[in-house]
Amino acid sequence: MTEYYQLSDGFQIPKIGFGTYSLNGSYGTRVIEQALSTGYRLIDTAFNYENEGAVGRAIKNSSVPRDQLTITSKLPGRHHDYKEALATIEESIARLGLDYIDLYLIHWPNPKQGKYVEAWQALIDAQKTGLIRSIGVSNFLPEHINRLEQETGILPVINQVELHPHFNQKGQRTYDTSKQIITEAWSPLGRASEILTNTVLQEIAARYHRSVPQIILRWELQLGVLPIPKASHHARQLNNLSVFDFELAVDDMQTIASLTKTNGRLQQQDPAVYEEF
């Protein structure tokens, strides 16, 4: 049974989603179809991933009703001009083969260009016309979100950032919570095998008779974070989704949080995010 977070705009969103970065073409479509059949109801893509078509085909091939799905896509940094942003949103909808997108994010603020408020206004207007249901951001720091609020009066409902045990984002999470913004985690299991082979996490996992990924995802859920793990194999997809029938003790939550190596700026760079062209 899917559990949900309540967004500040009144809509609900599943507490765990499925990431699709690098899942392209017919192979990507098959993996995403499998994720839908496994039980995922939140699918995360982006214009820059160049797989919105694959996601759209998976949705079309799936037996899951459209109104049970939450589809996320993202506006690239190079399309922050107002008119370009609106055109990109329309193109994303066309690629996906949908009538609207449930959640649309600005992929990152592109601060050197400095047009993210203009892009945000495009998202606001696209929401008013029904192209988008909910609007949010990705990789935004408090200073960027403050500016959105000051200049438009409208806050994002989601802020998608890198977050995992080696980068627990405590400061950003605290800020997001203060603004009623749900923090969503990309790379929720980290990118290196270092996290999955961490002896502290392995010891905790053994005590709960769970896998290390399940422990990490459960930790994030208990923080109020929305993780979007990616997995190609059915067993791993199911494993990542099976995290709602146990709870971590407070001491274990604190132990996992203590593994963080930095709470500064983004520790890693999503290659699909950091472009300035």
C-alpha positions in Angstrom: 0.0 0.0 0.0 1.4 3.4 -1.0 2.1 6.0 1.7 1.9 9.7 0.9 3.3 13.0 2.0 0.9 16.0 2.0 2.3 18.9 -0.2 1.7 22.5 0.8 -0.5 23.0 -2.3 -2.9 20.3 -1.0 -1.9 17.5 -3.3 -0.4 14.2 -2.1 2.8 12.6 -3.3 4.1 9.0 -2.7 6.7 8.8 0.0 9.2 7.0 -2.3 9.7 7.3 -6.0 11.7 5.7 -8.8 14.6 7.5 -10.4 15.2 7.1 -14.2 18.5 8.8 -14.9 20.3 6.9 -17.6 17.3 4.6 -18.3 16.9 5.3 -22.0 15.4 3.7 -25.1 13.6 0.4 -25.2 15.7 -1.0 -22.3 14.7 2.0 -20.1 11.1 1.6 -21.0 11.1 -2.1 -19.9 12.8 -1.2 -16.6 10.3 1.6 -15.9 7.4 -0.7 -16.8 8.8 -3.2 -14.4 9.0 -0.5 -11.7 5.4 0.4 -12.2 4.3 -3.2 -12.0 6.4 -3.6 -8.8 4.3 -0.8 -7.2 6.1 2.5 -7.8 3.7 5.3 -8.4 6.1 8.3 -8.5 8.4 8.4 -11.5 11.2 11.0 -11.8 12.6 12.1 -15.1 13.9 15.3 -16.6 14.2 17.1 -20.0 18.0 16.6 -19.7 17.8 12.9 -19.1 16.6 12.5 -22.7 14.2 9.7 -21.6 10.9 11.4 -21.3 9.8 9.4 -24.3 10.8 6.1 -22.7 8.9 7.1 -19.5 5.9 8.0 -21.6 5.9 4.6 -23.4 6.2 2.8 -20.1 3.2 4.7 -18.7 1.2 3.9 -21.9 2.2 0.2 -21.7 1.4 0.0 -18.0 -2.0 -1.0 -16.7 -1.7 1.5 -13.9 -4.4 4.3 -14.2 -3.0 7.7 -15.0 -4.7 9.3 -11.9 -2.7 6.9 -9.7 0.6 8.1 -11.0 2.8 11.1 -10.1 5.1 12.0 -12.9 8.0 14.5 -12.3 10.1 16.2 -14.9 12.5 19.1 -14.8 13.4 22.3 -16.7 17.1 22.5 -17.7 19.3 25.5 -16.8 19.7 26.6 -20.4 16.0 27.2 -20.8 15.3 29.7 -18.0 14.1 32.5 -20.3 10.3 32.8 -19.8 9.2 31.8 -23.3 11.8 29.1 -23.6 10.7 27.7 -20.2 7.0 27.5 -21.3 8.0 25.9 -24.6 10.2 23.3 -22.8 7.3 22.4 -20.5 5.1 21.9 -23.5 7.8 19.8 -25.1 8.1 17.7 -22.0 4.4 17.0 -22.0 4.5 16.1 -25.6 7.5 13.7 -25.1 5.7 12.0 -22.2 2.5 11.7 -24.2 0.5 13.2 -21.3 -2.0 16.0 -20.9 -0.2 17.4 -17.9 2.8 16.8 -15.6 2.1 16.2 -11.9 5.3 17.8 -10.6 7.7 20.0 -12.6 10.9 21.3 -11.1 13.6 23.8 -12.1 16.5 21.4 -12.4 18.9 23.8 -10.7 19.1 27.6 -10.2 21.9 28.3 -12.7 23.0 31.2 -10.5 25.6 32.6 -13.0 22.8 33.2 -15.5 20.5 34.4 -12.7 17.2 33.9 -14.5 15.7 31.3 -12.2 13.0 33.7 -11.0 11.9 34.2 -14.6 11.8 30.4 -15.0 9.8 30.1 -11.8 7.3 32.6 -13.1 6.9 30.4 -16.2 6.2 27.4 -13.9 3.6 29.4 -12.0 1.8 30.4 -15.2 2.0 26.9 -16.6 0.4 25.7 -13.3 -2.4 28.2 -13.7 -3.2 27.0 -17.2 -3.2 23.3 -16.1 0.0 22.1 -17.8 1.5 21.4 -14.4 -0.2 20.3 -11.2 2.5 21.1 -8.6 5.7 23.1 -8.9 9.1 22.8 -7.2 12.8 23.1 -7.5 16.0 21.0 -7.5 19.4 21.8 -6.0 18.2 25.2 -4.7 19.8 26.7 -1.6 17.9 28.8 0.9 19.1 32.0 -0.7 17.6 30.9 -4.0 14.3 29.9 -2.5 14.1 33.1 -0.4 14.4 35.1 -3.6 11.6 33.1 -5.3 9.4 33.9 -2.3 10.3 37.6 -2.2 9.8 38.2 -5.9 6.8 36.0 -6.6 5.2 35.2 -3.2 5.0 31.5 -4.1 7.2 28.8 -2.6 8.1 25.4 -4.2 6.4 22.4 -2.7 9.5 20.2 -3.3 13.2 20.8 -3.2 15.1 17.8 -4.7 18.7 17.7 -3.5 21.6 15.2 -3.1 21.0 13.4 0.2 22.4 10.2 1.7 24.2 9.1 4.9 27.4 10.8 3.8 25.6 14.0 3.1 22.6 14.3 5.4 21.7 17.9 4.4 20.6 18.8 7.9 20.7 22.5 7.3 18.8 22.4 4.1 16.2 20.0 5.5 15.6 22.3 8.5 15.2 25.3 6.1 12.9 23.4 3.8 10.7 22.2 6.7 10.4 25.8 7.9 8.9 26.7 4.6 6.7 23.6 4.4 8.8 22.3 1.5 9.3 18.5 1.2 13.0 17.6 0.7 13.4 15.0 -2.0 16.6 13.0 -2.2 18.4 12.3 -5.5 21.2 9.7 -5.1 19.6 8.6 -1.9 21.9 5.5 -1.6 25.0 7.4 -2.6 26.9 6.9 -5.8 29.8 4.8 -4.5 29.8 1.3 -3.0 31.5 2.9 0.0 28.2 3.6 1.6 26.7 0.1 0.9 29.8 -1.5 2.4 30.0 0.8 5.4 30.5 -1.4 8.5 28.2 0.7 10.7 25.4 0.4 8.3 26.0 -3.3 7.8 25.8 -3.8 11.6 22.5 -1.9 11.8 21.1 -3.8 8.8 22.0 -7.2 10.4 20.2 -6.3 13.6 17.0 -5.4 11.7 17.4 -8.3 9.3 17.3 -5.9 6.4 19.6 -4.8 3.6 21.8 -1.7 3.8 19.7 0.1 1.1 16.6 -0.6 3.1 18.1 0.8 6.2 19.2 4.0 4.4 15.8 4.5 2.7 14.0 3.9 6.0 16.3 6.5 7.7 15.5 9.0 5.0 11.7 8.4 5.3 11.9 8.9 9.1 13.7 12.2 8.5 10.6 13.2 6.4 12.6 13.0 3.2 11.3 11.6 -0.1 13.9 9.3 -1.7 13.9 8.4 -5.4 16.2 5.3 -5.7 16.9 3.8 -9.1 17.3 0.1 -9.7 17.2 -2.0 -12.9 16.6 -5.4 -11.4 13.2 -6.4 -10.1 14.6 -7.8 -6.8 16.3 -4.5 -6.0 13.2 -2.5 -7.1 11.1 -4.6 -4.7 13.7 -4.4 -1.9 13.9 -0.6 -2.1 10.1 -0.3 -1.9 9.8 -2.7 1.0 10.6 -0.2 3.8 7.3 0.6 5.3 6.9 -2.3 7.7 9.7 -1.5 10.2 11.1 1.5 12.1 14.6 2.5 13.1 15.3 3.3 16.8 16.3 6.9 17.7 19.8 5.8 18.5 20.2 4.2 15.1 18.8 7.3 13.4 21.4 9.4 15.1 24.2 7.0 14.3 23.4 7.1 10.6 23.2 10.9 10.6 26.7 11.0 12.2 28.1 9.4 9.1 27.8 12.6 7.1 31.0 14.1 5.7 29.7 17.6 4.9 26.8 19.8 5.3 28.0 22.5 2.9 27.3 22.9 -0.8 26.6 19.9 -3.1 29.2 17.3 -2.5 28.7 15.7 -5.9 27.6 16.9 -9.2 24.7 15.3 -11.1 26.1 15.4 -14.7 22.6 16.0 -16.0 22.1 19.0 -13.8 25.2 21.1 -14.0 25.2 22.7 -17.4 25.3 26.4 -18.2 24.7 26.3 -22.0 
